[in-house]
Amino acid sequence: MLFVNAGVKNDDRETIADVSTSEFTRVMVTNALSPLRVIETFKDCVTASGTIAVMSSGQGSLTNNTNGNYEVYRGSKAALNMFMRSFAARSGGERTLLLMAPGWVRTDMGGPEARLTIEESIPNLLNTMESYAGRRGIHYLDYLGREVPW
Ligand SMILES: NC(=O)c1ccc[n+]([C@@H]2O[C@H](COP(=O)([O-])OP(=O)(O)OC[C@H]3O[C@@H](n4cnc5c(N)ncnc54)[C@H](OP(=O)(O)O)[C@@H]3O)[C@@H](O)[C@H]2O)c1
C-alpha cells in the first residue's frame, strides 16, 4: 500500500475572492499536484493488486458543498479527487485506489475544536482501507467506511 497523507490549508476565513495567488498556488500544489507526483514516482513499488490511497477530505465533495466555507481548501481536495479519477482511468489497472475522508480531527490542521480525536478517526480509517484491499477501482470513503458522494 502507498498512502499519501501530507496536506495543508489556508486561513479558513479566506475565500477564493480574496486569497492571494501565491497562497492559492501553495495549497493547490501541496494538496492536488504533489500527491499525484508522489504516486507517479512510487506507483511501481505497489503490486498490481495493491492499494494506492490519498488523504482527501469530505470537503472535497462537490455534492456536499451546500454551505461554502473553506473555499480554497475544498477546491484543492476536489482537484485531488479529479486527478485521482484521471489516474484511475489512465493507469488504475487491477489496483485499488482510495480517497479517504478522516472526518474533522483534532490535529494541528483540525484544531482543538474538532469533533474527533486521532484515536477515534485513524484506526477506523485504516481498518476501512484494509477492508477494501483487493477491491479494484476507485473509492471515495470516510473513516467509517461510508461512501462519500463525489
Ligand atoms: N484534521 C482534519 O480535520 C482533516 C480533515 C480532512 C482531511 N484532512 C487531511 O488529512 C491530512 C493530514 O492532515 P492533518 O490534520 O494531520 O494536518 P497537520 O497536523 O497540519 O499535518 C500535516 C502534515 O503534512 C505534512 N506536510 C505539509 N506540507 C508538506 C510538504 N509540502 N511536504 C511534505 N510534507 C508536508 C506536514 O509535515 P510538517 O509537519 O513537516 O510540516 C504534516 O506532517 C491532510 O491531507 C489533510 O488535508 C485533515
The ligand as an SDF file (V2000), in Angstrom:
LIG
                    3D

 48 52  0  0  0  0  0  0  0  0999 V2000
   -7.5350   17.3480   10.5070 N   0  0  0  0  0  0  0  0  0  0  0  0
   -8.6500   17.2890    9.8280 C   0  0  0  0  0  0  0  0  0  0  0  0
   -9.7570   17.5740   10.3440 O   0  0  0  0  0  0  0  0  0  0  0  0
   -8.6380   16.8090    8.3940 C   0  0  0  0  0  0  0  0  0  0  0  0
   -9.8800   16.6190    7.7650 C   0  0  0  0  0  0  0  0  0  0  0  0
   -9.9030   16.1720    6.4530 C   0  0  0  0  0  0  0  0  0  0  0  0
   -8.7160   15.8880    5.8020 C   0  0  0  0  0  0  0  0  0  0  0  0
   -7.5230   16.0940    6.4170 N   0  0  0  0  0  0  0  0  0  0  0  0
   -6.3060   15.8040    5.6830 C   0  0  0  0  0  0  0  0  0  0  0  0
   -5.5000   14.9000    6.4150 O   0  0  0  0  0  0  0  0  0  0  0  0
   -4.1220   15.0670    6.0500 C   0  0  0  0  0  0  0  0  0  0  0  0
   -3.3000   15.2320    7.3020 C   0  0  0  0  0  0  0  0  0  0  0  0
   -3.7230   16.4450    7.9370 O   0  0  0  0  0  0  0  0  0  0  0  0
   -3.5250   16.7390    9.4950 P   0  0  0  0  0  0  0  0  0  0  0  0
   -4.8340   17.0860   10.0250 O   0  0  0  0  0  0  0  0  0  0  0  0
   -2.7160   15.6610   10.1370 O   0  0  0  0  0  0  0  0  0  0  0  0
   -2.6990   18.0830    9.3430 O   0  0  0  0  0  0  0  0  0  0  0  0
   -1.3950   18.5840   10.0840 P   0  0  0  0  0  0  0  0  0  0  0  0
   -1.4670   18.2350   11.5160 O   0  0  0  0  0  0  0  0  0  0  0  0
   -1.2460   20.0170    9.6880 O   0  0  0  0  0  0  0  0  0  0  0  0
   -0.2560   17.7080    9.4010 O   0  0  0  0  0  0  0  0  0  0  0  0
    0.0170   17.8730    8.0310 C   0  0  0  0  0  0  0  0  0  0  0  0
    1.2100   17.0160    7.6700 C   0  0  0  0  0  0  0  0  0  0  0  0
    1.5120   17.2330    6.2800 O   0  0  0  0  0  0  0  0  0  0  0  0
    2.8900   17.4770    6.1660 C   0  0  0  0  0  0  0  0  0  0  0  0
    3.1610   18.3810    5.0470 N   0  0  0  0  0  0  0  0  0  0  0  0
    2.5440   19.5380    4.7320 C   0  0  0  0  0  0  0  0  0  0  0  0
    3.0830   20.0920    3.6370 N   0  0  0  0  0  0  0  0  0  0  0  0
    4.0750   19.2610    3.2410 C   0  0  0  0  0  0  0  0  0  0  0  0
    5.0050   19.2800    2.1520 C   0  0  0  0  0  0  0  0  0  0  0  0
    4.9980   20.2620    1.2550 N   0  0  0  0  0  0  0  0  0  0  0  0
    5.8770   18.2550    2.0520 N   0  0  0  0  0  0  0  0  0  0  0  0
    5.8770   17.2500    2.9560 C   0  0  0  0  0  0  0  0  0  0  0  0
    5.0210   17.1750    3.9980 N   0  0  0  0  0  0  0  0  0  0  0  0
    4.1320   18.1760    4.1370 C   0  0  0  0  0  0  0  0  0  0  0  0
    3.2930   18.1360    7.4730 C   0  0  0  0  0  0  0  0  0  0  0  0
    4.6510   17.9580    7.6620 O   0  0  0  0  0  0  0  0  0  0  0  0
    5.4840   19.0080    8.5980 P   0  0  0  0  0  0  0  0  0  0  0  0
    4.9770   18.8160    9.9800 O   0  0  0  0  0  0  0  0  0  0  0  0
    6.8950   18.5590    8.3920 O   0  0  0  0  0  0  0  0  0  0  0  0
    5.1830   20.3530    8.0360 O   0  0  0  0  0  0  0  0  0  0  0  0
    2.4470   17.3360    8.4670 C   0  0  0  0  0  0  0  0  0  0  0  0
    3.1040   16.1330    8.8350 O   0  0  0  0  0  0  0  0  0  0  0  0
   -4.0810   16.2710    5.1060 C   0  0  0  0  0  0  0  0  0  0  0  0
   -4.0500   15.8380    3.7690 O   0  0  0  0  0  0  0  0  0  0  0  0
   -5.4020   16.9900    5.4140 C   0  0  0  0  0  0  0  0  0  0  0  0
   -5.8490   17.7680    4.3210 O   0  0  0  0  0  0  0  0  0  0  0  0
   -7.4540   16.5410    7.7130 C   0  0  0  0  0  0  0  0  0  0  0  0
  1  2  1  0
  2  3  2  0
  2  4  1  0
  4  5  1  0
  4 48  2  0
  5  6  2  0
  6  7  1  0
  7  8  2  0
  8  9  1  0
  8 48  1  0
  9 10  1  0
  9 46  1  0
 10 11  1  0
 11 12  1  0
 11 44  1  0
 12 13  1  0
 13 14  1  0
 14 15  2  0
 14 16  1  0
 14 17  1  0
 17 18  1  0
 18 19  2  0
 18 20  1  0
 18 21  1  0
 21 22  1  0
 22 23  1  0
 23 24  1  0
 23 42  1  0
 24 25  1  0
 25 26  1  0
 25 36  1  0
 26 27  1  0
 26 35  1  0
 27 28  2  0
 28 29  1  0
 29 30  1  0
 29 35  2  0
 30 31  1  0
 30 32  2  0
 32 33  1  0
 33 34  2  0
 34 35  1  0
 36 37  1  0
 36 42  1  0
 37 38  1  0
 38 39  2  0
 38 40  1  0
 38 41  1  0
 42 43  1  0
 44 45  1  0
 44 46  1  0
 46 47  1  0
M  CHG  2   8   1  16  -1
M  END
$$$$
